[in-house]
Amino acid sequence: MSNLVPLILTSLTQVDEGRSIRSVLRFHVQENDLTDSEESLLYYHVFEIYRRLNLIDHYIKTSSSSFSLKKINFRMRALLRFATQLLKIEEKPISEVVELLQPQYRGIADLGLEPILHSIKDLTKDIIYENKHDFASKAALDFFTPTWVIRKFIDQWGEDFTKELLSTFLETIPTYVRVNELKSDVEEVKTGFKQQEISFTEDTDIPNLLRIESTSIPIPRTEEFQRGKIVIQQKASALASLVLDSKPDDLILDMCASPGSKTSHIAALLHNKSMITAVDINPERVKILEERMKLLGVQNIKIVQYDSKKFNQYTDKKFDRILVDPPCSSSGTYSSRPENKWKLNKRDLRWYVDLQTDLLEEASRLITPNGVIVYSTCSLFHDENQHIITSFLEENDNFSLEKPLPIIGKIMNTPFGEVQELFPHLHQTEGFFIAKIRKKK
Ligand SMILES: C[S@@+](CC[C@H](N)C(=O)[O-])C[C@H]1O[C@@H](n2cnc3c(N)ncnc32)[C@H](O)[C@@H]1O
């Protein structure tokens, strides 16, 4: 374990600086020759610290009134968070923690680390929950989620539903892979998986989707993944392309395309017999999209780096099907990407809502009469979901809402018709929203 400490601290620092846990850990695993057990210990500590970050930080802040977590540098913060996890979550004795961290904290002796560790160790539950009287502030510590997020959930669904939902944020959502029919077929992938001792079950809702039960090697290291025969794609995300229900020869626009999981799914469903325009604003992500579409064998695709909010300045074409899968708060992904819980604030949420509104408005200018727009997010907030759709339909009476078939989640009613929501505690998927809008003839 002691040789892993620098790697754990570096990873925590990098995530604190804004990078995603998965990309940081993937990099360190590639760069360092770790054993399987070292790799899983690294993942365990970084994920668990970020899953419980508010409680860990609350311990640190409560330990000393003169101490400000915001004023210390990233590295020290990482050290204190790791130490607190070991002391309070893992309940390790203080001598063991000090010995483990000794080589790392020599340089920060000025911080007076040891008394802080003692005072963290001595904190009781009563002290930690002092002044946490209402449901939301208590639940924030019980379920490791920001109080303002919990208040939003309660406004949307009430306390009981919120509690059930929150309880899944510490659980792992199953991994799914979609067999890419442009490069392989289900039988070939199933045979390959059996040979590699990857156990799976076939999903009964979505064709070509396999749920991974256990695996002897990480899926990205398999030949199937590296040759584009499979795509790691969440079940909820694979639903969007089915709801789009494109037909051969449709002109299709994917307004927020990278990294292209849904784009490649749309192409596969139509056996490349469609013309897809895939747009993304971010040049680096466009490069990823280009490489990925090549690997996955997607043809008849035009990839464009452009701002989709004003795409009608780029083209005078109209499209039969448009997918709007915009950036969002990612509040549906808290179990697989716990760092997202702590990144978002209310102002960011407003920014997402404005962008989503503009993108949907632009889609309405680019769609043919009788054409279909599918709007999807991996958010659980109504502001980014049904509120966007109802405001849009209030302003645009030449559009109507259609049932977003197939239904694998929960149908929710709006004043204009039905939309679909998926919840981790009900559907064992990430939180997801999907609506289907048709332009009247
Ligand atoms: C949720 S991700 C899309 C995921 C993708 N649909 C998939 O299934 O793989 C949102 C994407 O929208 C892109 N984006 C953000 N603002 C945009 C804009 N104004 N125009 C076009 N793309 C944009 C981001 O760069 C990001 O790649």
The ligand as an SDF file (V2000), in Angstrom:
LIG
                    3D

 27 29  0  0  0  0  0  0  0  0999 V2000
  -23.3860   14.8970  -23.6760 C   0  0  0  0  0  0  0  0  0  0  0  0
  -22.0420   15.1140  -24.7880 S   0  0  0  0  0  0  0  0  0  0  0  0
  -22.6250   14.2330  -26.1890 C   0  0  0  0  0  0  0  0  0  0  0  0
  -22.4920   12.7350  -26.0980 C   0  0  0  0  0  0  0  0  0  0  0  0
  -22.7470   12.0460  -27.4380 C   0  0  0  0  0  0  0  0  0  0  0  0
  -24.0440   12.3750  -27.9730 N   0  0  0  0  0  0  0  0  0  0  0  0
  -22.6260   10.5450  -27.3190 C   0  0  0  0  0  0  0  0  0  0  0  0
  -23.6160    9.8470  -27.2200 O   0  0  0  0  0  0  0  0  0  0  0  0
  -21.4820   10.0370  -27.3520 O   0  0  0  0  0  0  0  0  0  0  0  0
  -22.2420   16.7720  -25.3080 C   0  0  0  0  0  0  0  0  0  0  0  0
  -21.3170   17.2150  -26.4270 C   0  0  0  0  0  0  0  0  0  0  0  0
  -21.8010   18.4850  -26.9030 O   0  0  0  0  0  0  0  0  0  0  0  0
  -20.6940   19.2480  -27.3340 C   0  0  0  0  0  0  0  0  0  0  0  0
  -21.1570   20.6690  -27.3910 N   0  0  0  0  0  0  0  0  0  0  0  0
  -21.2540   21.5570  -26.3940 C   0  0  0  0  0  0  0  0  0  0  0  0
  -21.7340   22.7350  -26.8500 N   0  0  0  0  0  0  0  0  0  0  0  0
  -21.9450   22.5740  -28.1780 C   0  0  0  0  0  0  0  0  0  0  0  0
  -22.4110   23.4420  -29.2060 C   0  0  0  0  0  0  0  0  0  0  0  0
  -22.7640   24.6850  -28.9530 N   0  0  0  0  0  0  0  0  0  0  0  0
  -22.4600   22.9560  -30.4650 N   0  0  0  0  0  0  0  0  0  0  0  0
  -22.0740   21.6770  -30.7480 C   0  0  0  0  0  0  0  0  0  0  0  0
  -21.6230   20.8210  -29.8020 N   0  0  0  0  0  0  0  0  0  0  0  0
  -21.5690   21.2630  -28.5490 C   0  0  0  0  0  0  0  0  0  0  0  0
  -19.6380   18.9470  -26.3130 C   0  0  0  0  0  0  0  0  0  0  0  0
  -18.3550   19.2290  -26.8320 O   0  0  0  0  0  0  0  0  0  0  0  0
  -19.8710   17.4500  -26.0360 C   0  0  0  0  0  0  0  0  0  0  0  0
  -19.0280   16.6790  -26.8470 O   0  0  0  0  0  0  0  0  0  0  0  0
  1  2  1  0
  2  3  1  0
  2 10  1  0
  3  4  1  0
  4  5  1  0
  5  6  1  0
  5  7  1  0
  7  8  2  0
  7  9  1  0
 10 11  1  0
 11 12  1  0
 11 26  1  0
 12 13  1  0
 13 14  1  0
 13 24  1  0
 14 15  1  0
 14 23  1  0
 15 16  2  0
 16 17  1  0
 17 18  1  0
 17 23  2  0
 18 19  1  0
 18 20  2  0
 20 21  1  0
 21 22  2  0
 22 23  1  0
 24 25  1  0
 24 26  1  0
 26 27  1  0
M  CHG  2   2   1   9  -1
M  END
$$$$
